[in-house]
């Protein structure tokens, strides 16, 4: 019959492991709640946070997804603080396509807005093309993108950058939606 000391030696690591797993899951949930809050602050139409938590609870949360969510959260926080350089550094680290649509929307808005605010016209046009193609950024969330483009580029310069990706009529539609002040 095992003694109390032997039982404690065997159960203590299990208890610690369970605590660490639960703490890690709690950190993941906290990150997701913060991501939801910052998405709402940026004006991204998002589902209620309880729906997002329910969806994430159903799927397996792993370290890679958690890291990507953390990078996305840091990028969004820096973007809100108008620190576009640091925001851009974090958003470049996000390479995953999320299962939750709002995170993909946030990622593309931060990518396009980040490139626009650091005045990289080529990549701004490229990721605008990708966002149009993948339909991750809906028309209701394009206001942030349009504002970043309008504030950082001239209409003719941006039209030239778009010419690599869009035909003339599609470019004119995009430029009309941006409403440059010229």
N, C-alpha and C positions, 0 to 999 in steps of 0.2 A: 504494500500500500504506500503510495507516494506521500511524502510529508508536505506540510503547508509551504515550506520554503521551496520545495521542488515545483509545487503547483504555481507559486508566485513567479518563479523564474521562467516558467513556460507561458504564463498568461500575461505577464507584464509587457513583453514585446508586442503581443497581439493587441492589447489595449492601446499602447502607444501608436501602433500602426493604424488602428481604427480612428483614433483622435486626429492623426495627421491627414488621413483621407477625408474625414469630415471637415477639417479646417480648410483643406485645399478646395473642396467642393464649395464651401462657404465663400472663399476668396473668388472663385469663378462666378458665383452668383452676384457678389458685390461688383465685380468688374462689369457684368452684364447690366446691372441696374444703372451704374454710372454711364455706360455706353448709351443706354436708352435716354437718360436725362440729357446728355450732351447732344444726342440726335435731335431731341425735341427743342433744345436751345438753339440749334442751328436751323430749325424750321423744317426738318425732315419729317414727313408724315410717317408716323410709326404706330405700330400696334401697341396696346397697353402693355406695360412691363410684365404683368402677370401672365399674359399670353406668351411672351417671349421666354419667360422663365419656365413655363410649362413645356414649351417646345424643346427647350434646351435640356430640361430634366429627362425628357423621353429619349434624347440622343446621348450617346456616350461622350462625355467631355474628356478630352485628352490634353496633354501638355502642349501639343503643337497649336491646337485651337485656342487654348488659353493664352499662349504667347502672342498669337496673332490678334486676339481681342485686346490684349494689353497695349500692343503697338497702335492699334486703331484708336483706342481710348486716348493714349498720349498725343497722337497726331491731332485728334479732334480738340483736345484741351488746348494745345498750343495754337491751333487755328483760331479758336475762340478768343485767345489772348492776343491775336494778330502777330504772333511770332511764327511767321511763315517758313523761315529757314528750318527751325527745329521740327515744325509740323511736317515739312516735306521729308526730313530725314527719317522720321518714324513711319510715314505712310509708304515710303519706298520699301520698308521691311515687310509690309503686309502683302503676302503673295498668295494667300489662300482665298478661294471663293467660299463664302460662308453659306450655310444652309438657310440662314435667316436673311431674307431679302433686304431688310433695312440696313444691315451691316454692309452689304455690297453697295447699296445706294450711297451710304456714308463714305465708303472707300472711294468711289468714283468722284463724288463731289469734292472730297479732300484732295484727290490726285489732280483733278482739273484746276481747282481753286489754288492749290499749291503751286502748280506750274505757272498759272497765270500771275500769281502774286510775286513769283521770283522772276517773272518776265521771260519765261522759256516758251516762246510762241509755237515752236515746232511740236513740242510734246503736249502743249495745251490742245492744239488742233488734233493731234493723234488720239489723245484720250477722249476728246469730245466725240470723235468718230467712233471709238470703241463703245462709249456710253450710248450713243445713238444706235449702234448695231446690236448691242446686248440688251438694250431696253432696261438696264438696271436703274437708270435715273429717269423717273417719269417726268411728264411736263410740269407737274405741280412742284417738283423739287429743283427744277432747272433755274429758278430765280437766283440762287446763290452763285451758280456757275456763270450765268449771264452777267451778274453784277461784277464778278471778279474779272471777266474778260473785258467788259466795257470800261472798267477803271484802269486797265493796264495796257490796252492795245488800241491802236488806231484801226479804223474799219478796213482800209485798203491793205494794211499789213496782215491783218487777220484773214482777210479774203484770200490773199496769196498763200498763206499757210494752209487754209482749208482746201485749196485747189488740188492738193495731192490726194485728198480723201473723198471729196464730194464733187459731183457734177454742178454745173453753173446754177441750175434752178434750185437745187437743194441748198447750195451755198447761200443764195439770195434769201431763201426762206429763213435759214439760221441767222444770217446777219440782220434781217428785219426783226426777228424775235429778240435779238440782243439790244436793239435800239441804241446804236452808238450816238453820242452827242456831237455830231459834226455838221 
